[in-house]
Amino acid sequence: MSLAQLRGQLQRLETKGLLRHRRIVQSQQGAHVRADGRELVSFCSNDYLGLASHPELIKAAREGAELYGVGAGASHLVSGHFDAHHQVEEKLAQFAGLPQALLFSTGYMANLGVVTALLGRDDALFADKLNHASLNDAALLSRAKFHRYPHLDVRALGKRLAASSAKHKLVMTDAVFSMDGDIAPLPDLLALCERFDAWLLIDDAHGFGVLGKEGRGALSHFNMRSPRIVYMGTLGKAAGVFGAFVAAEKEVIATLIQLARSYIYTTASPPLLAHVLLKSLDLINTGNGRRAHLAELIVQLKKNLRLKNWRLAQSQTPIQPLIIGESHAAVRASKALAEAGFLVPAIRPPTVPQGTARLRISLSADHTKEDIGRLVNTLHELERAI
């Protein structure tokens, strides 16, 4: 593709209201940030428990740098697997309630690694249509036959599983859907996997640290246990740090170490971050007060936001999508909020379906009730003005 063609493509995106832009954050991550030279209340971070700038994690980062330096130097299978990595893998497995865990650099790489290691050309994948892009890309890379079922439609999934003659099958789903905030019916999906001899890959990027007893995630939320489960959690959202992990049976983890290309062929994450994660897991484990405050903020927003044309989605999680509809309107609303002192992103196709452009309001335990009240009042004013 020529430079002229690239320019034309970018112009078409801008005309459709789909061109993406980056803000430059000039402060610590938190509910209140400085971005592009302005002080803003941020409702766009996945730092759900407000741990990203927690003093104890900053202290742990200093300790980790003193102990391990700032880089791993090599992949885990060469010389980059440090004692801190080993410790946090053991702690993550225990926390998630599964036999063993394996660290990955990102959730994207974790999903790619799992799917391509467990399935091949003659196998079959079954995916919710609103799954995260990493799961869809993993499906394509695996070369397995890719079936997508309507969002949360357990009956449709059952029919597709029953019709499949593939030797190996895997059902994959977000636990909490990142753009809608709703929760997958995981017990029903597991029952189908038991019936049709399939793996169940659960991407709990937005549930880990928030859902379940002591923030242990979607499996705890539903009180689920099964050797068929492959569980992926991210460590840069509610955990406040960076990275991801996969927890499963020991044989699954051993297979990933041998076959997951996104694990084998990349430099290990800095061991200082693993040292920080040990402290982060302690804060999550003792963070019931933070989760209770977060739940109160969710109720406050849903109870007080009463709009005529814009629609708040049915979500009980910190992800609260406000459906605007048309992409340009969502962008205008986001810009108007920024002028009023709020950072709320406009999410547009292809990230969400056509006609469902939205403001994605993300709540954090670091927000105050006053922050929510001001946002609600501003949104009421904006809807009348736009």
Wavefront OBJ file of the C-alpha trace (Angstrom):
o trace
v 0.000 0.000 0.000
v 1.444 3.380 -1.053
v 1.721 6.485 1.139
v -1.070 8.096 -0.882
v -3.315 5.118 -0.198
v -2.475 5.268 3.506
v -3.350 8.972 3.569
v -6.646 8.237 1.862
v -7.443 5.489 4.350
v -6.740 7.814 7.278
v -8.886 10.544 5.716
v -11.809 8.127 5.344
v -11.498 7.162 9.013
v -11.548 10.825 10.006
v -14.598 11.515 7.835
v -16.464 8.678 9.541
v -15.509 9.897 13.009
v -13.342 6.804 13.562
v -9.832 8.272 13.678
v -8.147 7.506 16.996
v -5.984 9.940 18.965
v -3.705 9.567 21.965
v -3.655 11.781 25.029
v -0.408 12.383 26.891
v -0.784 11.749 30.622
v 1.601 13.838 32.715
v 0.845 12.506 36.199
v 0.463 9.253 38.075
v -2.424 7.033 37.025
v -5.494 7.616 39.162
v -9.013 8.979 39.362
v -7.586 12.490 38.948
v -4.911 12.953 36.291
v -3.128 15.632 34.332
v -3.424 14.961 30.599
v -2.549 17.216 27.661
v -1.776 19.949 30.173
v -5.166 19.850 31.913
v -6.391 18.578 35.268
v -9.133 15.992 34.612
v -11.271 13.510 36.494
v -10.522 10.252 34.706
v -13.321 7.813 33.954
v -11.384 5.864 31.357
v -8.884 3.731 33.281
v -9.166 0.028 34.061
v -7.424 0.653 37.403
v -10.608 -0.496 39.138
v -9.212 -0.731 42.669
v -7.055 2.386 42.437
v -3.818 0.450 42.965
v -1.737 1.733 40.034
v -0.219 4.516 42.138
v -0.602 2.943 45.562
v 2.303 3.935 47.881
v 2.968 0.330 48.874
v 3.314 -0.721 45.230
v 5.649 2.190 44.512
v 7.737 1.120 47.500
v 7.734 -2.484 46.232
v 8.888 -1.282 42.796
v 11.897 0.417 44.394
v 12.668 -2.764 46.349
v 12.301 -4.884 43.217
v 14.661 -2.674 41.234
v 17.274 -2.940 43.993
v 16.917 -6.725 44.102
v 16.651 -7.558 40.404
v 17.559 -4.511 38.316
v 15.179 -3.230 35.659
v 15.268 -5.859 32.904
v 14.958 -9.637 32.672
v 17.577 -9.860 29.920
v 16.200 -12.960 28.205
v 13.150 -15.148 27.753
v 11.861 -17.280 30.612
v 13.321 -20.409 29.022
v 16.829 -18.985 28.639
v 17.876 -16.968 31.691
v 15.002 -14.554 32.285
v 12.942 -16.541 34.791
v 13.667 -15.003 38.190
v 12.755 -16.017 41.708
v 10.129 -13.236 41.784
v 8.440 -14.691 38.674
v 8.319 -18.110 40.316
v 6.917 -16.727 43.568
v 4.144 -14.747 41.905
v 3.144 -17.692 39.689
v 2.709 -19.846 42.782
v 0.736 -17.108 44.531
v -1.481 -16.497 41.472
v -2.348 -20.197 41.187
v -3.345 -20.291 44.838
v -5.307 -17.051 44.514
v -7.208 -18.246 41.436
v -7.840 -21.680 42.967
v -6.171 -23.660 40.185
v -3.193 -26.042 40.291
v -0.594 -23.973 38.450
v -0.088 -20.584 36.814
v 2.142 -19.134 34.109
v 3.083 -15.471 33.626
v 2.746 -13.773 30.239
v 3.789 -10.263 29.262
v 0.241 -9.216 28.283
v -3.278 -10.631 28.163
v -3.132 -10.433 24.377
v -0.043 -12.657 24.334
v -1.584 -15.016 26.873
v -4.673 -15.609 24.732
v -2.583 -16.082 21.599
v -0.369 -18.550 23.420
v -3.166 -20.648 24.888
v -5.276 -21.013 21.761
v -2.443 -21.717 19.350
v -0.822 -24.210 21.739
v -3.983 -26.222 22.413
v -5.613 -26.249 18.964
v -4.658 -26.741 15.339
v -6.046 -26.984 11.830
v -8.409 -29.925 12.424
v -9.882 -28.586 15.667
v -12.788 -26.213 16.424
v -13.203 -22.951 18.339
v -16.466 -21.495 19.618
v -16.530 -17.817 20.573
v -18.992 -15.199 21.788
v -19.402 -12.552 19.086
v -18.434 -9.760 21.488
v -15.199 -11.380 22.671
v -12.049 -9.299 22.952
v -9.995 -8.868 19.771
v -7.145 -10.944 21.218
v -9.368 -14.027 21.359
v -10.514 -13.508 17.778
v -6.937 -13.034 16.554
v -5.872 -16.137 18.468
v -8.605 -18.113 16.727
v -7.382 -17.043 13.302
v -3.755 -17.860 14.121
v -4.675 -21.318 15.400
v -6.111 -22.263 11.969
v -8.875 -24.169 13.764
v -12.419 -23.918 12.440
v -13.851 -20.744 13.965
v -17.504 -20.636 15.060
v -18.990 -17.450 16.563
v -22.265 -17.556 18.480
v -24.610 -14.634 19.322
v -23.682 -12.728 22.460
v -24.453 -14.751 25.629
v -26.615 -17.199 23.612
v -26.010 -20.512 25.373
v -28.592 -22.349 23.275
v -26.928 -21.302 20.019
v -23.567 -22.415 21.354
v -25.006 -25.794 22.291
v -26.273 -26.332 18.762
v -22.903 -25.472 17.264
v -21.076 -27.790 19.646
v -23.503 -30.625 18.934
v -22.980 -30.230 15.189
v -19.176 -30.262 15.391
v -17.211 -33.430 14.651
v -13.842 -31.869 15.527
v -11.578 -33.999 17.680
v -10.583 -31.121 19.933
v -12.934 -28.268 20.869
v -12.473 -25.068 22.822
v -15.087 -22.539 23.947
v -13.662 -19.114 24.686
v -15.321 -16.111 26.266
v -14.715 -12.900 28.119
v -15.874 -13.195 31.717
v -16.737 -9.482 31.904
v -17.161 -8.019 28.430
v -14.880 -5.028 28.101
v -17.222 -2.759 26.128
v -20.571 -3.776 27.645
v -19.688 -4.639 31.232
v -21.989 -7.658 31.309
v -20.944 -11.049 32.688
v -20.885 -14.298 30.720
v -23.048 -17.219 31.980
v -19.946 -19.220 32.843
v -21.653 -22.125 34.675
v -23.871 -22.758 31.646
v -20.862 -22.621 29.320
v -18.971 -25.064 31.522
v -21.930 -27.453 31.508
v -21.833 -27.472 27.695
v -18.090 -28.074 27.724
v -18.596 -31.034 30.060
v -21.301 -32.396 27.785
v -19.388 -31.985 24.523
v -15.842 -32.677 25.749
v -14.457 -29.174 25.222
v -12.017 -26.846 26.943
v -13.334 -23.568 28.394
v -10.992 -20.590 28.072
v -12.119 -17.713 30.316
v -10.642 -14.259 29.741
v -11.178 -12.583 33.116
v -9.268 -9.398 32.317
v -11.994 -7.188 33.815
v -13.164 -9.498 36.603
v -9.906 -10.426 38.313
v -9.514 -8.341 41.461
v -13.114 -7.125 41.346
v -15.438 -10.141 41.251
v -15.632 -12.988 43.726
v -14.550 -13.506 47.296
v -11.548 -11.302 48.106
v -11.412 -10.284 44.430
v -10.405 -13.754 43.250
v -12.296 -13.324 39.997
v -15.068 -14.907 37.957
v -14.404 -18.466 39.082
v -14.908 -17.450 42.706
v -17.926 -15.319 41.731
v -19.651 -18.422 40.338
v -17.953 -20.911 42.697
v -16.653 -22.856 39.686
v -13.992 -25.556 39.548
v -13.200 -27.911 36.684
v -10.100 -29.428 35.044
v -11.560 -28.215 31.735
v -11.060 -24.551 32.661
v -8.165 -22.513 31.313
v -8.278 -19.192 33.150
v -6.596 -15.978 31.970
v -6.328 -12.920 34.195
v -4.587 -9.622 33.528
v -2.380 -7.795 35.992
v -2.462 -4.257 34.614
v -6.096 -3.494 35.420
v -7.447 -4.109 38.929
v -4.023 -5.405 40.025
v -2.551 -2.041 39.058
v 0.758 -3.310 37.636
v 1.440 -5.059 34.309
v 1.257 -8.456 32.638
v -1.079 -11.424 32.650
v -1.253 -15.026 33.737
v -2.863 -18.291 32.741
v -3.950 -20.745 35.441
v -5.010 -24.321 34.709
v -4.146 -27.964 35.306
v -0.417 -28.738 35.503
v -0.470 -30.567 32.175
v -1.937 -27.507 30.457
v 0.712 -25.190 31.897
v 3.477 -27.626 30.948
v 2.103 -27.671 27.397
v 2.109 -23.871 27.242
v 5.732 -23.732 28.387
v 6.649 -26.082 25.526
v 4.372 -24.801 22.739
v 3.049 -21.284 23.412
v 5.087 -19.178 20.983
v 4.107 -15.875 22.617
v 5.681 -17.213 25.838
v 8.731 -18.931 24.384
v 9.903 -16.261 21.957
v 9.753 -13.079 24.016
v 11.864 -11.506 26.731
v 10.425 -12.068 30.202
v 8.765 -9.109 31.897
v 11.004 -7.220 34.353
v 11.303 -9.220 37.585
v 10.801 -6.038 39.591
v 7.185 -6.052 38.345
v 6.707 -9.593 39.629
v 8.006 -8.391 42.994
v 5.414 -5.580 42.923
v 2.670 -8.061 42.025
v 3.333 -10.022 45.214
v 2.326 -6.910 47.161
v -0.546 -6.156 44.779
v -2.094 -9.577 45.441
v -1.968 -8.838 49.160
v -3.802 -5.550 48.602
v -6.426 -7.244 46.432
v -6.888 -9.962 49.056
v -7.494 -7.380 51.793
v -9.361 -4.946 49.540
v -12.980 -5.638 50.505
v -13.373 -1.999 51.567
v -12.253 -0.802 48.150
v -14.623 -3.209 46.396
v -17.512 -2.150 48.662
v -16.877 1.526 47.873
v -16.686 0.706 44.160
v -20.032 -1.100 44.364
v -21.591 1.964 46.033
v -20.328 4.195 43.224
v -21.849 1.884 40.604
v -25.218 2.063 42.356
v -24.964 5.850 42.662
v -24.279 6.300 38.947
v -27.062 3.954 37.825
v -29.590 5.409 40.255
v -28.999 9.070 39.427
v -28.255 9.080 35.703
v -31.627 9.647 34.025
v -31.267 10.479 30.335
v -33.867 10.688 27.568
v -31.905 9.802 24.448
v -28.674 8.257 25.671
v -28.942 4.816 27.288
v -26.876 3.362 30.115
v -26.239 -0.340 29.450
v -27.316 -3.051 31.876
v -24.036 -3.589 33.686
v -23.370 -4.269 37.355
v -19.593 -3.960 36.950
v -17.265 -0.921 36.977
v -17.650 -0.753 33.186
v -20.687 1.464 32.580
v -21.266 2.049 28.844
v -23.444 5.007 27.885
v -24.827 4.231 24.414
v -24.907 7.318 22.165
v -25.440 5.643 18.785
v -23.681 7.653 16.076
v -19.872 7.900 16.099
v -19.601 11.673 15.545
v -22.076 12.297 18.383
v -20.056 10.109 20.744
v -16.874 11.991 19.824
v -18.583 15.353 20.395
v -19.833 14.192 23.787
v -16.365 12.984 24.783
v -14.785 16.300 23.737
v -17.447 18.284 25.596
v -16.803 16.229 28.732
v -13.084 16.952 28.440
v -13.854 20.675 28.260
v -15.889 20.245 31.443
v -12.975 18.486 33.170
v -13.782 14.794 32.633
v -11.834 12.180 30.711
v -14.375 9.746 29.226
v -13.468 7.968 25.969
v -15.702 7.615 22.915
v -15.742 3.985 21.780
v -16.678 3.496 18.137
v -16.817 0.761 15.483
v -15.102 -1.579 14.808
v -14.503 -1.947 18.556
v -18.296 -1.996 19.063
v -21.082 -2.819 16.571
v -22.296 -0.209 14.094
v -24.843 2.198 15.578
v -23.707 1.578 19.175
v -20.941 4.145 19.610
v -20.701 4.972 23.274
v -19.033 6.691 26.151
v -17.261 4.023 28.181
v -17.443 5.152 31.799
v -14.980 3.206 33.952
v -15.310 3.552 37.707
v -12.520 3.172 40.234
v -12.385 2.769 43.975
v -10.324 5.986 43.918
v -13.333 7.996 42.730
v -15.392 9.869 45.292
v -19.150 10.226 45.474
v -18.604 13.877 44.583
v -16.824 12.813 41.376
v -19.834 10.707 40.398
v -22.286 13.484 41.252
v -20.435 16.006 39.109
v -20.259 13.569 36.188
v -23.991 12.839 36.403
v -24.889 16.538 36.429
v -22.582 17.257 33.486
v -24.013 14.397 31.429
v -27.551 15.672 32.019
v -26.509 19.114 30.788
v -24.642 17.718 27.773
v -27.505 15.579 26.536
v -29.721 18.639 26.390
v -27.024 20.637 24.578
v -25.761 18.119 22.000
l 1 2 3 4 5 6 7 8 9 10 11 12 13 14 15 16 17 18 19 20 21 22 23 24 25 26 27 28 29 30 31 32 33 34 35 36 37 38 39 40 41 42 43 44 45 46 47 48 49 50 51 52 53 54 55 56 57 58 59 60 61 62 63 64 65 66 67 68 69 70 71 72 73 74 75 76 77 78 79 80 81 82 83 84 85 86 87 88 89 90 91 92 93 94 95 96 97 98 99 100 101 102 103 104 105 106 107 108 109 110 111 112 113 114 115 116 117 118 119 120 121 122 123 124 125 126 127 128 129 130 131 132 133 134 135 136 137 138 139 140 141 142 143 144 145 146 147 148 149 150 151 152 153 154 155 156 157 158 159 160 161 162 163 164 165 166 167 168 169 170 171 172 173 174 175 176 177 178 179 180 181 182 183 184 185 186 187 188 189 190 191 192 193 194 195 196 197 198 199 200 201 202 203 204 205 206 207 208 209 210 211 212 213 214 215 216 217 218 219 220 221 222 223 224 225 226 227 228 229 230 231 232 233 234 235 236 237 238 239 240 241 242 243 244 245 246 247 248 249 250 251 252 253 254 255 256 257 258 259 260 261 262 263 264 265 266 267 268 269 270 271 272 273 274 275 276 277 278 279 280 281 282 283 284 285 286 287 288 289 290 291 292 293 294 295 296 297 298 299 300 301 302 303 304 305 306 307 308 309 310 311 312 313 314 315 316 317 318 319 320 321 322 323 324 325 326 327 328 329 330 331 332 333 334 335 336 337 338 339 340 341 342 343 344 345 346 347 348 349 350 351 352 353 354 355 356 357 358 359 360 361 362 363 364 365 366 367 368 369 370 371 372 373 374 375 376 377 378 379 380 381 382 383 384 385 386
